[in-house]
Amino acid sequence: MALGHRGNPLNAGKYPVLCRDCPNLFWPQGGAAVSRCPTCGSRRLVSHPELTRLSIAHVDCDAFFASVEKQRRPELKGKPLLVGGTGERGVVSTACYIARLTGARSAMPMRRARELCPDAVVLSPDISAYRVVAEHIRVMMRELTPLVEVKSIDEAVLDLSGTRELHGAPPCVVVARLALRVEKELGVTISIGLATNTLMAKLAAGIDKPRGYGVIGTEAREWLADKSVRLLPGIGKAQEESLQKLGLTRLGAVASLTTEEAFRRLGPRGPELVARARGESSRKVTPFHPVKSVSTEVTFTRDIRDTTLLERELWDLCEQLALRLKRKEVSTQGISLKLRTASFQTRSRAMKLHTPTVLPDRLFQAARTLLAAEVGDTAFRLIGLGSNGLAPLDDADPPDLADMQTQSRVAMQQAIDTLRSRFGKAAIQRGRALGDRSEQ
């Protein structure tokens, strides 16, 4: 793992050192400990034996929605901020780092977050504004390499292999320059993970947030060994509990399994999980990776039969699905409901919507209808909700007829006002007559 986070002195010896504020790459003289950059005096230094040889970088914006809002509203600087649903059952999309000091966090019910952080400013998400900033960042990344895979509205992974001659610097310097440029031009901070593959780059990006710069090389397996199995992307609470029942609570224990043991104890995908627990991944950076579906589900600690309780869980899933759709910058043309009974039988139902949506209340209205057809005496252990046909985010939730009529009347009044200012009363009368005919 990279040395020297948060300005601690580096005993880098013969290893290269990167200043994240110049950014200057240098080698310590005589193997002495280094605490400041010799060029700018900064303490934000990072060092690793493989620093100049790693080329897979994960970029993760820090508290992205909140950061954009604070850039747009300077009066919010230094204040705790929660961005998310403001309704009775709203969910936190992003909590700024000041708010996180109180225990508030993303995906938490907004009511609970406000209890933990009563002084927080609460704002509804403005996805269109966040998309503009996200696109600016993507343009900057694509100037560095064509191999940019967008993971979500605030995350991407870059393959900078073979770009050293183009940029006159190794990838470690190039991504440090990117971080400085994003912060200077957009007022948003990013954390960077540099590693041998996409899996470890993502994990490295979370080492030192916010404004982090994590580096993990060939020591990946050693670094993962004492970490919880939950650290691996894709392992949720239910799978964590299943692994715990097998005595596999740490990644080191999973990594030690042979291929035969992995198949026997973990099933057909066991060897893949073992490889990931060792920090191994063969996934390539794919610039064009279309989203095929978006879903979310929850496994209950106890089977649930009560309709009210099931609807409560369903609402939470609708909030989560809406957020995930927005982050993927898509909308859904329909929904799919999945239910698993106490006897592990899976039931599914689907419904098409009149128009694409990303609104939790519209998702819930449809999903509730599907759920009503299944509830009764059956107890369920799992409920899931997913998209059923995706559409561009811009197609989501068009105004209804009443809204369009209101907009038409407003436009007509504006036209009449223009006629009045230019041509006088006679033109006003002609304009009104035109408006009356248009509404017949």
N, C-alpha and C positions, 0 to 999 in steps of 0.2 A: 504494500500500500504506500501511497505517496507520503512523504515526510513533511513536517513543518506547517501543519494547519494552524490557522489563527495566530500566526506570527511567532510560534515557538521556535527557538534556535534550531538550526539544522546541523546534524552531524553527518553531512552529506559525503565527506571524504572525496573520492574521485568521481562521484556521480554528478550529472548536470543539474543545475538549479535554474528554475524559471521564476522571474519576478512577474507577478500578474498585473502590475500597475505600469510597467514600462511599455511593453513587456520585453525584458532582456533575458537572454539565455547565457549562462556563464558557468564556469567550472571553478570551484573553490581552490585557492592557492594553498599548497602544503597540507591539504586535508583538514584545515581548521574548521571549527563550527562557524556557521554563518547565521547572523540574525537580521541583517539588513541587505538590501540590494546595493551594490557598489555604485550603481548609476543614479538611482532616484531616492535611495534611502528607505524604500518601502519594506515593511515587515511581511507583506503577503507573498511568501515564497513557497515553492513546492519543488520537491526533488524525488527522483525515482531512478533506479538503475536503467530502466527501459524507457525513460521519459521521451527520448527523441526517436524511438522506434515504433511507438504505438500510433495507430492511425484511425481507430474507430472511436468516434466521439458522440456522446449523448448530450443533447442540450435540453435543459428543463427550466422553464421560466419559473421564477420564485413567486408564489402566491399571485399568479398572473392576473386574475380578475381584479383583485384588490390593488395590485401595483398599477394597473391601468387607471383605475378610478382615482388613486392618489395623484397620479400624474395629471389627470384632467381637473382635479379639484385640489389645488395646493393647500386649502384650508384644512384638509384631512391629514396633512403630514404630522406624524407624531401621535396620531390618535388610533385607537383600536377600531378596526373596520371588519364588518361581516358582509359578504355578498351572497345573496341567495333568496330563497322564497320567503316572502314576508307574511304569507297567510298563516292561518291557524296551524297548519301542518307543514309549514315550509321547512326546507332542508338547506344547510349551509353549503354553498358551492365553493367558496374560498374564504378563509380567515387569514387576515394579515398576520405577520409574525408578532406584532404587539398583542393582538387578541389571543394568539396561541399561548402566550405566557400564562393566561388564566385557565387554560385547559380546553378552550374552544378550538374546534377543528373542522375540516371539511367532512361532509356527509353526516354531520351531527344534526339532529333536529334543531331548528332555529330557536325554538322556545328554550331548550336546554342551554344552547350557546349564549343566549341573552341572560340567562340566570347566572352563568359562570362569568360573563363579561357585561355587566349592566351598563357600563359607560360606552359600549361600542356603538358606532354609527352603523346602521343597517341600510343596505341599498339593494334594490332588485338588479339582477344581471342585465347588462346591455350588450348582448352577444354581438350585435353588429359593430359596435365600437371595438370590441376585443378582436374580432376577425380582421379589422383593418390593421391593428398593431401586429397581429400574428403574421399577416401577409408581408408586412415590411420586414419582419425578422426572417421569413422564408426567402425573400429576395436576397437578403444579405448572405444567407447560408448558401444559396445556389450560385452566388458569385465565387464561392470558394471551391465548390465541387458540384458536378451534376448528380452525384450519388447522395441525395437527400431524401430520406424516408420520413414523411410526416406521421407521427404516431397519434397525435391529438392536437387540439387547438394550441396547446402550450408545450408540446414536446416534439422532438425530432431527433433522428440519428443520422450521422454523416460518416461516409467512408472517404477519408482523405488520402488514401493510398496513391502514391505516384504524383502527389501535388507539390512536393518539396521544391522542385526546380521552378515550377510556375510561380510560387509565392516567395521563393528565396528564403524559406524557413521551414522547419519541420512542423507537422500538424499541431504539436503542443503549443507552439507560438501562435499559429494561425487561429486556433480557437480562443486563445487568450485575447488576441486582438478583437475577435468577434464579440466577446463579452464586453470589452471596453466600449466598442462602437455602439452596441445595443443600448447600453446604459446611458451613454452620452447623447445619442440621437433620439431615443424613445423614452428614456426615463424608467426603463424596466430592467431589473437585474435577472441574470440567468446563472444557473449552476451547470457545471460541465463535468462529465465523466469520460475519462480516456482509458481505453482497455484494448484487449486483444480481440474481443468479439462484442456483439450487440448486447448480450445478456449482462456481461460484467460492466460494460460502459453505463448501462442504465443504473446498476447498483452503485457504481462509483459516483454517479451524479448526485446521489443522495447522501454521500458521506459527510459533507461539510456545508449543507445549505443553511442560510441563503448565501448567495455570492460564492458558492463553493467551487472547488476544483479538485476532484478526486481522481487518483490514478491507481489502477490495479493491473499488474502484469501477470507473469507466470506464477506468481504466488497465490493465484485466485483460490485454489482448493484449500490452501492453508488459511486464507483469510475467511473463507466461508465456514470452516469446520465448526466453530463454536456458536454460529448464528442459528436462530430459530428457523425451522422449516418454513415458517410463514413469510420469511424474507423473500423467497423466490416469487417473482411475478406469476400470477395465475393460481397460487395456492391460497384458497380461502379458508374460512373458519371450519367448514365441514371437512375438507380434506386434511386440515391440520389435526382435527380431532381423530380422524381415522388413522393417521400416522402415529399419533400419540398412543393409541390403543395397541399399536404394534411395537411400542417402545422406541419409536423414531421421533425424537423431539428436536434433535440438532442435525444440521446438514452433514456434519462429519459422519454421523451414524448412517445416513442414507448413502453417502458417497462410498462407504466401505463395503456396500453390498456387491456381490458378484452378479454377473448377468443372469445366471440361473436363479439366484436368490431373489433378484429383482422381479423376474417373471413370476416366481412362485408366491412371493409375499405381496407384490404390488400390482400384479396383473400385466396385461399386454403393453401398457405404456410405462411399466416400471423401469426398464433400462434407460428410457429417455429422461425420467426424473433423476435417476442416479447420475447420468451425465451432467445434467444441469446443476446438481448438488456439488459436482466437482468443478463447476465453473466452465464447462464445455458447452459450446453452441456452434452449430454449422450454419446458422441463419445468415443470409447475406442482406446487405442494405438494398432494399428494393424501392426505387423512387416512385413507381406507379403501383400502388397497392390498394385497389379500390375496396371500400368497406362493403361487405356483403350482408352483414346483419349486426344488430346491436341488441343485447339482452342483459338481463339481470335476474337473479333468483336468490332465494333464502331458504335454508334448511332450519326448521324449528328445533329447539331443544326438547320440546314435547309436542306430540301430535295435537293438531287443532281441528275441532269440529264446529265450533261456534262461528256463525256467519259474520257477526260483528268483528270478532278478532281477525278473521280471514280478510275482511275488507280493510281493516287497519293495516295489515301487512301489505295488502295489495296497493293501498295508497302510497306507502313508502316506496314500493317498487316503481310505481308510476313517476314519482319524483326522481328516483335514480335513473330510470330509463330516459326521461326528458333531459336530464343533465348530460347523460352519455351521448345522446343524439346531438345535442348542441356542441359538445366537445369534438365529436366526429364531423361536425358541419354537415349533417344530413337531417332529413325528416323521415317519418314513417308513413306509409300509405295504408297501413293496417296493423293489427296486433295479433300476437299468438300467446295464448295462456297455457301454461304447463302446470299440472298438479300431479303430485306423487302421493299415493295413499300410504297408510301405515303398513300395508302388506307389499309395498314397493311396486305397485302397479302404476303406470304412468298414463295420465289422461291429458289430452290436448284439445284445444278449440282455437279457432281463428276467426277474425272478422276484418273486412275491408272498411276503411273510413271514406266518407264522402270527399274529403280533401286531406292532403298530408298535414301532419301536426308535429309539434314538439311541446305542446302544452300538457302539463300533468293532469289537469281537470278533464280534458278531452280523452286522454288515455284512460283515465279512471272510469269515465262514463261508459266507454266501450268494454273495458275489462270487467267491470262490475256486472254487466249483462251476461258475459260469458261465464263468470263465476256463479251467477245465480242458477245456471242450468246444471251445475255440478254439486252444489252444496245440499246437505240433507243430513243423513245419518252417518255419512262417511267421514272418517278422520284423515287428515292430511299431514304429511311430514315435510313437504316441500311445496313451494309455490314459485313460479317463475313467469316473467313477462318479457316478450321480445318483439322486435319489429317484424313486419310482414310486408316486404317490399319497400325499398328506400327511394327517396326523392331528394333533390337538392334542398338545402336549408332555405333558400330564397322562395321556394314554393310553399312553405309551411304557413298554415293558418291565414289564408286570404280573407279579406273583410267580407262579411255577409252582405246580403242585399240591402238591409237597412243602412249599414255603414256606407255602401256605395251611393245610395240615394242621398244621404246626408252630405257626402262629399260632392255630389253633383249640384246640390242646392248651394253649397258654399262657393263652388266654382262659378255658378251662374251669377251669384250676388257680386262676386269679384269682377265678373265681366261687366255687369251693370254699372258698378262703381267706376270702372275704367271709361265706359261710355259717357257717364255723367261728367267726369273731369275733362274729357276731350271735346264732346259735342253738344252738351247741354241737355235740357229737359226732354226735347222731342226724341232724342236718341234713347233716353231712359224708357219712355213709353214703348218704343219699338223693341227694346231689349226685354222688357217685361212680357210683351206679347209673345216674343220668341220663346221665352222661358215657359209660359203657360202651354204653348203647343208642344214643347219637348216633354212635358210631364203627362200629356194625355195618352 
